Amino acid sequence: MRHAKFGLHKNPTSYMLIMIMSIMGKRQVKNESALKEIRLPEEGELFGRVLKMLGGENVMIKCDDNVTRRGRIRGKLKRRVWIRDNDIVIIAPWDFKESERGDIVWRFTLPQVEWLKDNNHIAKDF
């Protein structure tokens, strides 16, 4: 009777997979801002806004010290965090070519950006 419900009359393996999937359910994200703590820039790090995706792991970033740098998405973030245009990020300038290059170490979600603006960590028009 149960096999007819799913249309799997002949393949009990497929039926078992469907039963396991229905027991596990979907992973639910209740509130995006509750997923992570807000990280503030440490010494030597800056806030920045992504201006343009350059391809690969490189992006153009306008930092809060009014310098435009080419940022590199760190390997730790590369496949876990998707970075898009106009995202607010934390960038760590390199020791050499400090005014030209840097590593992206964090991306803020929209609720986190609102919190940063409300608490005067970044300018309202940043």
C-alpha positions as CSV (number, residue, x, y, z in Angstrom):
1,M,0.0,0.0,0.0
2,R,2.8,2.5,0.9
3,H,4.6,1.7,-2.3
4,A,1.6,2.8,-4.4
5,K,1.5,6.1,-2.6
6,F,5.0,7.0,-3.9
7,G,4.6,5.3,-7.2
8,L,7.5,2.9,-6.4
9,H,6.0,-0.5,-6.8
10,K,9.2,-2.4,-7.8
11,N,12.2,-0.6,-6.2
12,P,12.3,-0.9,-2.4
13,T,15.7,0.9,-2.2
14,S,14.1,4.1,-3.6
15,Y,11.3,3.8,-1.2
16,M,13.7,3.5,1.7
17,L,15.6,6.6,0.5
18,I,12.3,8.6,0.4
19,M,11.4,7.4,3.9
20,I,14.8,8.5,5.3
21,M,14.6,11.9,3.6
22,S,11.1,12.4,5.0
23,I,12.2,11.6,8.5
24,M,15.3,13.9,8.3
25,G,13.4,16.8,6.8
26,K,14.8,20.1,5.5
27,R,17.4,22.2,7.2
28,Q,15.6,25.3,8.4
29,V,17.2,28.7,8.7
30,K,15.0,30.7,11.1
31,N,16.8,34.0,11.3
32,E,19.9,34.9,9.2
33,S,21.2,37.4,11.8
34,A,21.1,34.7,14.5
35,L,23.4,32.4,12.7
36,K,26.6,34.2,13.4
37,E,28.0,36.6,15.8
38,I,29.0,40.0,14.5
39,R,32.7,40.4,14.0
40,L,34.3,43.8,14.2
41,P,37.6,44.8,12.5
42,E,40.6,44.1,14.6
43,E,43.8,46.2,14.4
44,G,45.0,46.6,10.8
45,E,41.6,45.6,9.4
46,L,39.1,47.8,7.6
47,F,35.4,47.9,6.6
48,G,34.9,47.8,2.8
49,R,32.2,47.7,0.2
50,V,32.5,45.4,-2.8
51,L,32.4,47.5,-5.9
52,K,33.0,44.9,-8.6
53,M,33.7,41.2,-9.0
54,L,36.9,40.8,-11.1
55,G,36.6,37.1,-11.6
56,G,38.1,34.1,-9.8
57,E,38.8,35.1,-6.2
58,N,39.5,38.8,-6.9
59,V,37.1,41.7,-6.1
60,M,37.4,45.5,-6.2
61,I,36.7,47.0,-2.8
62,K,36.2,50.6,-1.6
63,C,37.6,50.7,1.9
64,D,36.5,53.1,4.7
65,D,39.8,55.0,4.4
66,N,38.8,56.0,0.9
67,V,41.3,53.7,-0.8
68,T,40.2,51.3,-3.5
69,R,41.9,48.0,-3.1
70,R,41.8,44.7,-5.0
71,G,40.7,42.1,-2.5
72,R,41.2,38.4,-2.5
73,I,38.6,36.0,-1.1
74,R,40.4,33.7,1.3
75,G,40.3,30.0,0.8
76,K,38.3,29.6,4.0
77,L,35.5,31.8,2.7
78,K,35.7,30.9,-1.0
79,R,33.2,28.1,-1.2
80,R,31.3,28.7,2.1
81,V,30.4,32.4,1.8
82,W,29.2,33.9,-1.5
83,I,30.3,37.5,-2.0
84,R,28.3,39.8,-4.3
85,D,28.4,43.4,-5.4
86,N,27.6,46.0,-2.7
87,D,28.3,43.5,0.2
88,I,30.0,45.0,3.3
89,V,33.2,43.0,4.2
90,I,36.2,43.2,6.4
91,I,39.4,43.5,4.5
92,A,42.9,42.9,5.9
93,P,45.5,44.9,3.8
94,W,48.6,42.9,3.0
95,D,51.9,43.8,4.6
96,F,53.4,44.7,1.2
97,K,51.3,46.6,-1.4
98,E,49.2,47.8,1.6
99,S,47.4,50.4,-0.4
100,E,46.7,48.1,-3.4
101,R,45.8,44.6,-2.1
102,G,44.1,42.8,0.8
103,D,42.4,39.7,2.0
104,I,38.6,39.5,2.6
105,V,38.2,37.9,6.1
106,W,34.5,38.4,6.7
107,R,31.2,39.2,4.9
108,F,28.3,40.8,6.7
109,T,24.6,39.8,6.2
110,L,22.0,42.5,5.6
111,P,20.7,42.4,9.3
112,Q,24.3,42.7,10.5
113,V,24.9,45.7,8.2
114,E,21.8,47.4,9.7
115,W,23.1,46.7,13.2
116,L,26.5,48.2,12.2
117,K,24.8,51.4,10.9
118,D,22.5,51.7,13.9
119,N,25.5,51.5,16.3
120,N,27.7,53.9,14.3
121,H,30.4,51.4,13.4
122,I,30.0,52.4,9.7
123,A,28.5,55.5,8.1
124,K,24.8,55.5,7.2
125,D,25.6,56.1,3.5
126,F,28.5,53.6,3.4
